[in-house]
Amino acid sequence: MCGTLSQVIEVEFDGAIARGVLVYDGRDLIRVTFDRLVIAANGLETPRLLAQSTLPAGVNRTFLGAFYQDHAHYSMQCRIPKPIAFRNLGGLCHVEVKELSRVFETAIGGIEVGALALTHPPQPNDFELAVPMHRLFDPAVNDKREIVIESMRGMFDIYCELEIPPQANIRVDLDADEPRVRDEAYSQLIPLFDGITAELTDILAHKGVEVLGCKQWYRTGYGGHHFCGTVNMSDSEKSLVNPDFKLNGTDNVYCIGASVIPRTGGVAPTLTIVALAEMLGHNLQLG
C-alpha cells in the first residue's frame, strides 16, 4: 500500500506495451504492474510523466506539452434600470449571457468567449462605481439611503472567460527541472482581447445594459489553472491521443483529463472532463 506522498516516477514499456510504473512512496521505489494503464493526471502532470518515461518510438514526443491552452479573464460591472432579485437561483448559480457567449473573429482566427452573469449581490468595490458620491455629500439630500438602494438595485457583474487558442503557440517546457510555461507569444493576444471587450460593451449598450466599469484581468496574465491541450486528442497528424483515448504508439495506455481536450473554448473544462471520463470508462468496459 502506497503512502499519501506517493508519486509515479516513470512508466515502464516493453515495446508498445506498458508493463508497469515506478512509484515513490516517500521512502522506497515500488514497481506496480497492470494489464492496461489510464493516466488521469492534470494537464501539467500527464505530459511531465510521459516526458520522464522511455516512450515507444510511435509516441511523438515533439507534441508533449506543445499546444497548451488556458483562459484569460475579463469582468464588467453592469446595471439595468430594474431591480434584480439576487440569490433567487442560489449563491453558486450563474446565468449564461448568450448574446456574449460566442466566437469572435480576430486576426489569428476565432476566439470563443464564455460570459456568465453572476447571481450574487454587488461587491463592496462596486459601490463607488454605482453611487453618485456628490449626492451623498449634498447636505440638501436627506434620504441618502434611498440613493444607495436606487443606484445599486440593478447592478450585477458579467464574468468572461476568453479562449487562449492554440494559434498562440504557448507550450509547457518539460526539459527543465520544473515544468515552465513558455508563453512569450501571449502578448500578441492582448490587442485582440481589447477588441473583443470593446465589442462586448457595444453589444450590452445596444441591449440597454449600462457598463459602469471593467476589469481587464487578461492584461496582467491569464488563469494558469485550466491546462488543456498538452496531450491533445484528435485524428490529426499532430495528435498524441486518438479519439479512443489511446496514446498513439502504445497498445494499452489511455489518457484522460484536461490534457486531452484539443481546444479549450470559452468555458471551464470540468463538465467536459467528466463526460470524457464516462466515455472512456464505457469504452474500456466494452473492450
C-alpha positions in Angstrom: 0.0 0.0 0.0 1.5 3.3 -1.1 1.5 6.3 1.4 -0.1 9.6 0.9 3.1 11.1 -0.6 3.2 8.5 -3.4 4.2 9.8 -6.8 4.5 8.0 -10.1 8.0 8.5 -11.4 8.0 6.6 -14.7 6.0 4.4 -17.0 7.9 1.3 -18.0 7.4 0.0 -21.5 8.2 -3.3 -23.3 7.9 -2.2 -26.9 4.5 -0.6 -27.4 3.1 -2.2 -24.2 3.3 -0.5 -20.8 4.2 -3.2 -18.2 4.4 -1.2 -15.0 5.0 2.1 -13.2 7.7 3.1 -10.7 6.1 4.7 -7.7 8.0 6.6 -4.9 6.1 6.3 -1.6 8.3 8.7 0.3 10.8 6.1 1.3 11.2 3.4 -1.4 10.6 2.9 -5.1 7.8 0.4 -5.7 7.0 -1.3 -9.1 3.3 -1.7 -9.9 2.3 -3.9 -12.8 -1.0 -4.0 -14.7 -2.7 -5.0 -17.9 -3.6 -1.5 -19.1 -2.9 2.0 -17.8 -5.1 5.1 -17.6 -3.2 8.3 -16.9 -5.7 10.7 -15.4 -3.4 13.4 -14.1 -3.9 17.0 -14.9 -2.8 18.9 -17.9 0.6 19.5 -16.5 1.4 16.2 -14.7 0.3 14.0 -17.6 2.8 15.3 -20.2 5.5 15.5 -17.5 5.1 11.9 -16.5 5.2 10.8 -20.2 8.3 13.0 -20.8 10.1 11.3 -17.9 9.4 7.9 -19.4 11.2 6.0 -22.1 8.4 6.1 -24.7 7.9 3.8 -27.7 9.0 5.1 -31.0 5.4 5.6 -32.1 4.8 8.3 -29.5 5.7 11.7 -30.9 7.5 13.5 -28.0 7.6 16.7 -30.0 3.9 17.4 -29.2 4.1 16.7 -25.5 3.1 20.0 -23.9 3.1 21.7 -27.3 -0.4 23.0 -27.5 -1.1 24.4 -24.1 -4.3 26.4 -23.8 -6.0 28.2 -20.9 -8.4 31.0 -20.2 -7.8 34.7 -19.8 -10.4 36.7 -17.8 -12.4 39.9 -18.1 -15.3 41.2 -16.0 -17.8 44.0 -16.3 -19.8 45.8 -13.6 -23.2 46.4 -15.2 -26.5 48.0 -14.4 -30.0 47.7 -15.8 -33.0 50.0 -15.0 -34.9 47.4 -12.9 -34.3 45.7 -9.6 -32.6 42.3 -9.6 -33.6 39.5 -7.1 -30.2 38.3 -6.1 -29.7 34.7 -5.0 -33.0 33.6 -6.4 -31.0 31.0 -8.3 -28.7 30.1 -5.4 -25.4 31.7 -4.4 -23.3 29.5 -6.6 -25.6 29.7 -9.7 -24.6 31.8 -12.7 -26.6 32.6 -15.8 -25.1 32.4 -19.2 -25.3 35.5 -21.3 -25.9 34.0 -24.7 -25.6 37.3 -26.6 -22.0 37.5 -25.4 -21.1 33.8 -25.4 -19.9 33.1 -28.9 -16.9 33.1 -31.2 -15.4 36.4 -32.1 -13.3 36.7 -35.2 -9.8 38.1 -34.8 -6.6 38.4 -36.8 -5.5 34.9 -35.8 -8.9 33.3 -36.2 -11.9 32.7 -33.9 -11.6 33.2 -30.1 -14.5 31.9 -28.1 -15.9 33.8 -25.1 -18.0 32.4 -22.3 -19.9 35.0 -20.4 -21.7 34.5 -17.1 -23.9 36.9 -15.2 -23.2 36.3 -11.5 -26.2 35.9 -9.2 -24.6 37.2 -6.0 -25.1 40.8 -4.9 -22.8 43.6 -5.9 -19.4 43.5 -4.3 -18.2 46.3 -2.0 -15.8 47.7 -4.6 -18.8 48.2 -6.9 -20.2 50.8 -4.6 -18.3 53.8 -5.8 -18.9 52.9 -9.4 -22.7 52.9 -9.0 -23.4 55.6 -6.4 -23.2 59.3 -7.3 -20.9 60.5 -4.4 -21.7 64.1 -4.9 -25.3 63.4 -4.0 -24.3 61.5 -0.9 -22.3 64.5 0.4 -25.0 67.0 -0.6 -26.4 68.5 2.7 -29.7 69.2 0.9 -30.4 65.5 0.4 -32.0 63.9 3.4 -32.6 60.3 2.4 -29.2 59.2 1.4 -30.1 55.5 2.0 -32.6 55.7 -0.9 -29.9 57.0 -3.2 -27.7 54.0 -2.5 -30.5 51.5 -2.9 -31.8 53.0 -6.1 -28.2 53.2 -7.6 -27.3 49.6 -6.8 -30.5 47.7 -7.1 -30.0 46.9 -10.8 -26.2 46.1 -10.6 -24.6 42.8 -11.5 -21.3 41.5 -12.8 -20.6 39.7 -16.0 -17.6 37.5 -15.9 -16.0 36.3 -19.1 -13.6 33.6 -20.0 -11.6 34.4 -23.1 -10.1 31.5 -25.0 -6.4 31.3 -25.5 -6.4 29.5 -28.8 -3.7 27.0 -30.0 -2.6 29.6 -32.6 -0.9 31.5 -29.8 1.8 28.7 -29.7 2.1 28.5 -25.9 3.7 25.3 -24.7 4.9 23.7 -21.5 8.7 23.3 -21.3 9.2 19.8 -20.0 13.0 19.7 -20.3 13.7 22.0 -17.3 13.9 20.7 -13.7 10.5 22.1 -13.1 7.9 22.5 -15.9 7.6 26.0 -17.2 5.1 27.6 -19.5 6.7 29.3 -22.5 4.1 32.0 -23.1 6.2 34.8 -24.7 3.6 34.9 -27.5 0.8 35.7 -25.1 1.3 39.4 -25.5 0.1 39.2 -29.1 -3.3 38.3 -27.8 -3.8 41.4 -25.6 -4.8 43.7 -28.5 -7.2 41.0 -29.8 -8.8 40.7 -26.3 -9.1 44.6 -26.2 -11.0 44.5 -29.4 -13.3 41.7 -28.1 -14.0 43.5 -24.9 -14.9 46.7 -26.7 -17.3 44.7 -28.8 -18.8 43.2 -25.7 -19.5 46.6 -24.3 -21.2 47.7 -27.6 -23.4 44.6 -27.6 -24.5 45.4 -24.0 -25.2 49.0 -24.8 -27.5 48.1 -27.6 -29.3 45.8 -25.2 -29.9 48.7 -22.7 -27.2 47.5 -20.3 -25.0 50.2 -18.7 -21.4 49.2 -18.3 -20.1 51.1 -15.2 -16.6 49.6 -15.1 -14.5 46.8 -16.3 -11.5 44.7 -15.0 -9.2 43.6 -17.8 -7.6 40.8 -15.9 -6.1 39.4 -19.1 -3.7 42.4 -19.4 -1.6 41.1 -16.5 -1.8 37.4 -17.3 -4.1 34.5 -17.5 -5.5 31.7 -15.4 -2.8 29.1 -15.1 -5.4 26.6 -13.9 -7.1 25.1 -17.0 -4.1 23.3 -18.5 -5.8 22.0 -21.7 -4.3 20.6 -24.9 -1.0 19.4 -23.6 -1.6 15.8 -24.7 -4.1 16.6 -27.3 -6.7 14.1 -28.6 -7.7 14.2 -32.3 -7.4 12.2 -35.5 -4.8 14.6 -37.0 -1.1 14.0 -37.6 -0.3 16.3 -34.6 -2.3 14.4 -32.0 -0.8 12.4 -29.2 -4.1 10.6 -28.2 -6.5 9.1 -30.7 -10.3 9.5 -30.5 -10.5 6.3 -28.4 -8.3 7.9 -25.7 -5.3 5.6 -26.5 -1.9 7.1 -26.5 -0.6 6.9 -30.1 2.2 4.3 -30.5 1.1 2.3 -27.5 -1.2 -0.7 -27.1 -2.5 -0.3 -23.6 -2.0 3.3 -22.4 -5.0 5.7 -22.2 -5.1 9.4 -21.3 -8.0 11.4 -19.9 -8.4 14.8 -18.3 -8.0 18.4 -19.4 -4.7 17.5 -21.1 -6.5 15.7 -24.0 -9.0 18.4 -24.8 -7.8 19.7 -28.2 -9.3 23.2 -27.9 -10.3 24.8 -24.7 -13.0 27.1 -26.0 -14.5 29.8 -23.7 -15.9 27.6 -20.9 -14.3 25.9 -17.9 -13.5 22.2 -18.8 -14.8 20.4 -15.8 -18.0 19.0 -17.3 -16.2 18.1 -20.5 -13.6 16.2 -18.4 -16.4 14.3 -16.6 -18.1 13.4 -19.9 -14.9 12.2 -21.5 -14.1 10.1 -18.4 -17.5 8.5 -18.6 -17.0 7.8 -22.3 -13.6 6.2 -21.6 -15.0 4.1 -18.8 -17.7 2.9 -21.1 -15.2 2.1 -23.9 -12.9 0.1 -21.5 -15.9 -1.8 -20.1 -16.9 -2.9 -23.6 -13.3 -3.6 -24.6 
